Amino acid sequence: MIKRILYILIVPLLLMQLVSCGTYNSVHNRPNIAEYNHAVPVLVKKDGVTTYGNNFLLQNKYGLWEMYVEGDPLQQGLITGALSQELIAHQEEYFLNKIKEIIPSKFKQQLLRQFLKWYNRKVYLNVSEEYKTEIYGMSQYLSDDYNYVAPPYLRSLYLHAAHDIGHALNDLALVGCTSFAAWDENTSDGSLLIARNLDFYAGDEFAKNKIVSFVKPEKGHPFMSVTWGGMIGALSGMNAEGLTVTLNSGKSDIPLIAKTPISLLAREILQYASTIDEAVAIAKQREVFVSESIMVGSAKDHKAVLIEVSPKKLGVYEVPNSSELICSNHFQSDTYKDDDNNNYAIVNSHSQYRYERMQQLLLQNGKIDPVKAAAIMRNTGGLNNLSLGYGNEKAINQLLAHHSVIFKPEQKQVWVSANPYQLGAYVAYDLDDVFKGGHVTASVAVDSLLIPEDPFVHSQAFKDYEKYRVQDRLMDKAISNHEVLGPGFIEDYQRLNPDLWFVYYKAGVYYYNRGCYAAAKVEFEKALTKEITTLPDKEQTETYLKKTNKKL
């Protein structure tokens, strides 16, 4: 019950901090923009490419949006807003629809509004003037249709804490990312290679319009990141110096006040660091409000490390005498050796399982190259190639990723997955070429480096999985609303994803709620023969089985 209350109160914050924080914060939040260029972008649209000087936005043949922006912070914001105005509007619509879906009651929405007014009261103190200015510029292109929720600038500002709240609520299965780095004897050419899946799920529509963003700021290093409309922070990115940043959540308490959004810390590292030491120094300057592993890869240092940050401490982890680094969703440095939250995550989540699975895959694949890295990130199997069922969070590929990326920092090359999930083509980019500048009239992707889509997307198994996802929502609705499912529904539902424990567990709950205890017993027993995602999930299934047996 407590978890459900927290879900109702805070998950919309994950979707977007869509609540006005009042006149007080409006005054204090607003940056001083007097010193910046106020020129309003005048866009030119031709042959599917929208431009303003060297700045551009286009959608490539693989469905990825490519955006290039340069200038001072205000110009970056204004140009980003002008170019991606429609994409920002789509994201706002998705967020608001999701909020209405989760909280249909207007009274509860009002309660949430008051809660978030208090929650976000100090976030403006933890966002730099530079980034507030950029966000302010971009917010000039937000729709006025949602001003009843919050003014555009505040809506845009608080969006950047969404990733943090999702990670704070990782028990609700909103996030579960996996990444690795390899170099020297572990890669085909000895150079540094990094790959990651961002399993940050906020609905199918949320991941539809991925943006590969290239930014050339007035100060700092040019960089790329994978983002969405309205987001200037970074979750996965690389700068022109060959320094990469990827984020993996750690176990967090529910934060009581917003501080520095982790995506803006990652953005700052990308923009201002060229070495691991510089990245660590920046991380030490910022106060965060969730726990996060920041994998930093560096061409100059020819290695990768984990900067493990939390509200109270910071650790740096690298494997001694090793040219390989794996990250899932628990901390590994001595700093967190006796941390209760971290130790709980190791025992009770699926993080350690995915860590061990990644160890197996790296060992099986030998010297890694980008093609092998893509195959690893697409792998849906469990330990020893056990069939987990599709969508099991114990898999490296949980079939819900917002995006997947592969970096070769020393070559300044990056591959970004196209939809669906990480099964679409990995589209390649060369940062040296992108940041040469000049007028762009076509995609800046490097077709010769393309990694083709996974053939799995054309298989019957994948078609069945997509049908299962639709059926799964109907099953959840039937359980929540005590609805009666049609004849043969459960059998068909289970046939579509027969190795996933959840299809048997949910059938058991459905039968149990309807008083069909003999049928429920069969389903719970089947579920326990499968690879269940977490220890709490297994214990809950066992509890249901005991309760069912008492009813018989």
N, C-alpha and C positions, 0 to 999 in steps of 0.2 A: 504493500500500500504506500509506504514512504517513497519508494522508487517511482511509483506512478505519479504521486503528487509532484515530485521533483521534475519528472518528465513534463507534466502539464505546465509547470511554472517556468521551466528554463529551456526546454528544447526549442521553443520559438526563437529564443535568443541565438541558438545555433543557426536557425534559418536566416535570421536577420534581426539586428537589435532594433526592431520596428516600433519603438515606443518613444514618445517625446519625453525628454528629460527636463522640460520646463525652461522658463526664461533664464533662470540662474545659469544653467550650463550653456545655453545658447550664447550668452554674453562671454563667458569665460573660454568657451571652446574656440570661438572664431579667431582665425589667425590674422596677423597684420600683413596685408598683401600689398602695401603701398610701394615697396621697392621693386616689385616684379612687373614684367611685361603683361599688360592687360589686353593685348590684341585678341580680338574674337576670331577664331578660325573660320575661314571661308572655304568650304569643301568643294572639291571637283570630283564628280563621279563619271567614270568612263570605262567601258568594257569590264564591268564587275569589280573595278578597283576604285576606292575612295581615297583621295589624296588631299593633303594640305602642305605644300612645299615638299620636303623629304618624307613627311609623315604619311603613313598609309594604313589602310585596312582592306583585307580581301579574304575570301574563303577559298581554300585550295580544293583540288579535286577529291581529296580524301575526307573533306568535311571539316577540317581544322581551320579556324580563323587565325590569320597572321596579322599582327599589328605592330607597327614601328612608330615610336614617339620620341621626340627630342626637345630640349629646351630647359628653361628654369622651372622650378616646382609649379608655379601657377600655370605656365604654358603647358607643361606636361599634363596637368589636370584638365585644363580646358580642351586640349587637343584629344586626350583620351575620351573625355565625355562626348565631344562632338563626333568623333569617329565611331564610337561604340554605343551611341545613345539607344539604338534599338535593342542591342544585346542587353544593356543595363535594364531597360524596360521589361524585357522578357524575364530576367532574373527576379525583378521585383514582383512581377505577376506570379511567378512560381512560388516565391516565399509567402506572399499573402494568401494564396490559395491553400498552401500547406498549413498556415496558421489557422485558417477557417476550418480546415479538415480536422485539426487536432483539438481546437478550442472553439466549437460552434457557439458557445454561450457568450453573449455580449457582456454579461456580468463578470464572468471569469476573465474575459479580455481586459476589462477595466481593472480588475485586481492585478493582472499581469502588468498592466501599464504602470500602476503605482509601484509595484515591486521593482521593475526595471528602472524607473525614475530614481529610486534609491540606489540600486545596484551600480549604475553607470555614473554616479555623481562625481567620481574622481578620474575617469578615464582620460579626460583632456590633459591632466597633469603628466600623463605617461606616454603621450604621442608627441613627437618632435614638431616644432613649428614647420619644418620643411614638409613633413608628410601631411600635417593638417592643411597646409596650403595647397598641396596637390589634391587632397581629398575635396577641399573646398572648391577648387576649380572644376573638378569632375562633377561635383554635385549640382553645378549650374545647369546640367543637362538631364537631371532627374525629372521625372514626370511630376506635375503638380496634382495628379489624380490621387496621390497617397498622402497629401499634406495633412489630412485628418489623422493620420497615424503619427507622423513626425515631420518636421521640416526637412527638406532634402539634405542639407549638410549633416544634420544629426543622423539621419537614416544611413547616409553613406559612411560616416565615421564609425558607427557602432557595428556595421557589417563586419568590420575587421576583427572583432572579437568572436565571430561565429565559430571559427576553427577551434579556438580555445575551449569554448563551452562544449563543443562536440567531444573533445578529448577528455574534458572533465567528467563527461557522462559516458565514458567508453564502456561501462558495464551494460549500457543500452545498445551495444553493438553498432554504434554509428561509425566507429573507426577501428582499424586493425591493420596497420601498414607493415610492410616488410621491405628491407633494402639490404644491399651488400656492396662491398668494394673489394676489388682484387687488383694486384699489380705484380711486377717482377715475374717470378716463375709461375704465377697463377693466371697470367693472361697470354694470349697467343703472340703478342709482340712486346711483352714486358711493360707496356705503358699502363697507366692507371685507368681503370674502368669501374664505373658506378652504375647501379641500376636500382630502381625503386618502384613499388606500386603504392599509389595513394588511394587507400580504401576508405575514403571519406564519402559516405552515402547520405544524400539529402533528397533522394527522389530521382527518378529517371530524367525528368525534364531539366533538373539542375545540371546534369552532366552533358546535356545535349550540345551546348555551344561552348566548346573548349577554345580558349584563346592562347596561342603561342605569342607571348608579348616580348618585344624587343625594345629596350629603353636606353636612350643615350642621354643621361642627365648632365646638367651643366657642371655639377660637382660629382666626383667619384668615378667609378668604373661603369662603362656600358655593361648591360646584363640582359639575359633572357629569363623568363619564367613561364610556367603554365598556370593560367588563371581563368577567371570568368568575368563577365561584365560587372563592373563596379568595384573590383578588387585590385588594389595597388600593392598589397602585401605579396609575399612569396612563400610558396609551399614546396616547390621544386624549381631550382634554377641554377644557372651558371653565368659567371661574368667573363669579360673579355680577357682577364688575367688567368683564366682556367681554374677559378675557385668555384666549387659547387656547394649548394646547400639543399638538403632534404630534411623533412620533419617527420618524426615518428612519436606518437604519444606515449607518455608514461602514466602510471596510475596516479590520479590526483584526488584530493578531497574536493568537494563542491566549493568553488571559490566564493568568497563573501563580498568581494569588491573587484571591479575590473581594474587591471593595471596595464602593463605593456602587452598588447596583442602579439602573440608569438610570430605571426606572419609578418608583422612590421619589424620585429627584431631580425628575422631571416632576411628581409629586404635590405635592412641596414648593413648586414654582413655582406650580402652580395654587392652592394653599392660601394662599400668603403674598405673591404678587406681583400688582400691579395695573397695572404699566407694564413696558415692555421693560427699562429700566435696573434695576428691582428684580429682574427675572428673571435678568439677566446677573449681578447681584451674588450671588444665591443659587447660580447655577451655579459661580461662581468659588470658593465655599466648600467644594464637595464634590469628592472625589477619585473618579473613575470608573475602570472597568477595561476598557471598550470604547470605540470611536469611534462617535459619534452626532451627527446633525444634529437639533437641537431647533428646530422652527419655532415661533416665538412670535408670535402676532397680538395686537394690542392696540387696543381701542376707544378708549382715552384717547390713544394715540399715532397712531391712524388709519393704521397700517401693520403690516407683518410683517417680521421679520428671522430669520436663522438663527444660533443659538448652536451652534457646532461644537466639541464637546468630545471629548477623547481622554485617555488616561492621562497624557500629558506636556504638553499645551498646550490652549489654548482660543482660538477666533477668533469674531468676530461679522461676519456678512455681510449686506449689503443692496445692491441694485442702485442705483447713483447715478442720480438724476433719473429714476427709474422707479416706476411704480405696479403692478408685477407681480413676483412672486418664484416660482421653480420649484425644487423639491427632489426629487432621486431618491436615489442612494446613493453620492455622492461629495461631497467638500468643495469649497467655492468661494472661501473667504476667502484672503487673501494669507498667512495663518498657515501654510497647508498647501500653498503653491505648490510647494515642493521636497520634499514628503513622499512617500517611496517607496511606502508603502502606498496612499496616495490616488491617485498617478499610475498605479500598477498597476491599480487599480479602474477608472479612466477608460478605459484601453486594453483591459483584458481582461474586463470584466464587461459587463452589459447596461444599466448605469446611464446612460451618455452617450446611448445610443440612446433610452431612455425620456424623458430630458430634452429631446432634440430633438423627439421625437414630441409631447410636451406643448406645446412652443413652437408647433408646427403647429396643434394643436387649439385653443389659445387664440386664435391669429390667425384661424382659420377661423370661430370662434364669435362674434367681435366682443365686444360688451358682455355680460359674464357675469351670469347670475342663477342661483338654485339649481337650476332645471330644466336649464339648459345645463350647469351644473357636474356634475349627476348623469349626464348623457349623456356628458360627457368621461370621468368616472371609470369608466363602463361600456364604454368603447371598446376593442375587441379588435384593431384594425388596427395596421399598422406605418406606417413613414414613407411618405408619399404614398399612404396607404390601402392599402398592400400587405397581402394576406392572409397572415398569419403562421401560420395554423393555431391552433386553440383551445388555450389553456394555455401558449402561448409566453411566456417571461418577458421578452421584449422589448416586450410589450404593456402599456399602462397597466392594463388589466383582464386579469389572468392567470388568471382564473376559479379562484382559490383563496383570496381575501381572507377574513380573519377578520371584518373589518368595513370599512365605508366611512363617512365622516362629512363633513358640510358645515356650516360655521359662518357665521353673520352676527353678529359680536361686538357691533356697535353696537346691534343689536336684541335681543341676548341669545337668539338663536334657533339651534337646532341640529337637523340631520336625521341620523338613524342608519339605516343600511341593514338591512333584514330579510333572512333567508336566502331563496334561496341566494346566497352570496357578496355582491356588491353589486347583484344583479339583482332582489332583492325590493324592496318599497316602501321609500322613504326616509321614515321616520316622524319627524314634527316635534315639537319641544318648545320651550317658552318658559320660560327660567329665571326670569324675573320672576314668572310665575304659579306655577311649581313651589315656589319658596322663600317664597311668601306663608304657607305653613304651613297647618295645619288638618287635620281628619280626611279621609282619602281613601277613597273607596269604588269608584273606577273609574280607568281609565287616565288619566294626565295628558298624553297626547299631544294635539296640536292637529290634528284631522282636516282642518280647512280648508286646512292648509298641506302636506298629504300629497303626495309625489311618487310617482305610481303605479309599480308594478313594471314592469320592462322586458319588452315583449312577446316578447323573445328566449327567455324561459323556457318559452314554449309552442311554440317552433319545433321542427322536426325536427332542425335542426342542433344545438340544445342537447340533445335526447334522444340524438342520436348521440354527442355529447361525453361525456355521462354514461356511456353504454355503453363508449366508448373508455377511460375511466378504469378501469373494471372489467377490460377486456381488457388494459390496460397493466400492471396488477399481475400478471396471468397471464403476460404476456410476460416481465416481470422475473423471475418465479419460474422460468420455463422456462430462461432464460439462466443464472441462478444455480445451479440444481440440475441442469442439463443434461438437462432433460425434453424429450420429443418433443411438439410441438404437433400438434393434429388437422388433417386435410385442410381447406383453405380458411380456416384461422384467420388467417394473415397477411394474406391478401387482404381479409378482412372487417375486421380490425384497422386496416388502412390506409384502407379506404373510410370508416370512421367519422370520420377526422380527416386528410383527404388532403393538406392544405397544411402540416402540421406535420413538420418535418425529422426529429424523433425517431422517428416510426413507420418510417422507412426505415433510419435508423441502427441501431435495435434489431433490425430484421429482418436487417440485414447482419451484426451481431454474432452473432445466432442461427445464421445459415447458416455463418459463418466457424468458429464453435466446432464445428459438425458436419462440417466439411470440405467443405461445398458452396460452393467458392470462386467458381465462375461466378455462382451466384445472389447471393452476398455482394457481388461486384463491382457488379452491377446496382443493388443496394440502396444501397450507399455512394455511387455516382454520382448516384442520385436525391436522396439526402440533401443532397449538395453543391449541388444546384440550388435548394434551399429557403433560407429565412432562418434560419441557425443562430444559436443563442442567444448564445454567447460565442466569442471568439477561441480559447481553449483547446479548446472543443468542436469547432470547425472543424478545428483542427490535429489533434485526435485522430481525427476522421473521415478526414482526409487520410492520416494514418499507417496506419489500418486498410486504406485502399484500396491504399496502396503494399505493405503486407504481403500483401494478397490477390493483387495482380498478380504478386508473386514466387512465389506458390504455383501459379499457372496455367502 
